[in-house]
């Protein structure tokens, strides 16, 4: 993973402002929309079943996040995912809390069957649960490290033909037998709700401009981590970190990537 390639993707996002259609959860809508704007993309948060097919037809990536599930939203996700698959639009799925409840796990598995995603991005416990490899959760938080989910991520990648991005202290991105590890980031990121979901949204932006889902996923996680490091240097706590993280995404330059 070369710094110049990451920067090239970031430049393309800023130049093209790709529309990223998000069907996401109530907790993170504002956070992820602002992060997409800060990085240069154009977010839309549309979940009404009556319009999702039309909306996704205008987008260059679809992000599905199951954080706050309800029956109407599940129906909207299914319709949007089918339309995205039909049109060749990349789908990024965040299986938030998969393994915590049967309803949540069954929903994610149904989405995977109905319209296999291009990229699955989750924490170690979510990926392990989705792959049928066990994995315990603390609500929607992981109880396992990213490396513990490597075999599960590889199995999931092979079975569904998707890229799997496992977040953690070290992010692990898998495409069957190809693996890249991203070592950027800061512990304070775990103290701010919604940054995992933000990683998923940014993955959608990178998938919109890079035809390689594997490289798009890796570059998105690199930018997330670098922005986290930049923000932490100016933040005494998580409150200021949230603001400084958005500024870091907005202000990031090639030198910030090269110097990490």
Secondary structure, 3 states (H helix, E strand, C coil): CCHHHHHHHHHHHHHHCCEEEEECCCCCHHHHHHHHHHHCCEEEECCCCCCHHHHHHHCCEEEEECCCCCHHHHHHHHHHHHHHHHHCCEEEEECCCECCEHHHHHHHHHHHHHCCCCEEEEEHHHHHHHCCCCCCEECCEECCCHHHHHHHHHHHHHHHCCEEEEECCCEEEEECCEEEEECCCCHHHHHCCCHHHHHHHHHHHHHHHCCCHHHHHHHHHHHHHHHHHHHHCCCCCHHHHHHHHHHHHHHCCHHHHHCC
